[in-house]
Amino acid sequence: MPSVIELHDSVVTRFDERDGSIVIRLSPAWLHRAPSKPGIEAGEVFTLDLDIILSSATISVPFTEIPTELQGGAVTVGNERFDNCIPFPLDATCNINVELIDYYGRDVRVIAKSVSLVAATEERYAENFPGTEA
């Protein structure tokens, strides 16, 4: 079943830069699952701790305070832009742009050559999602 990580309300608890790679820990991250359009149609929501690993990465604007709750953002993988969500699982090598905005209006931007999403914990059921379609 298709899944996405919703950026809205996920919490950044770690933002490490090491040897040209950046690791962003979302704890918790909100995972939506639905038959075809997760985050839009009715489905289930889970939480988990998740690492976004960005390789050959540069930060144009870093977070100034951690932890911080995300208001939203966007991730561009190659030519495909995902607003307020990231496909899960994801392991891609191409041009990657990550823009994250917290509730204080801080805007973080990272450019990378590859991205991997790695679960750090098991998924925990949170709720049913009724969907946004009428």
Summary of the structure (lengths in Angstrom):
residues: 134
radius of gyration: 14.1
end to end distance: 21.4
largest distance: 47.5
contacts: 420
relative contact order: 0.28
helix: 0%
strand: 68%
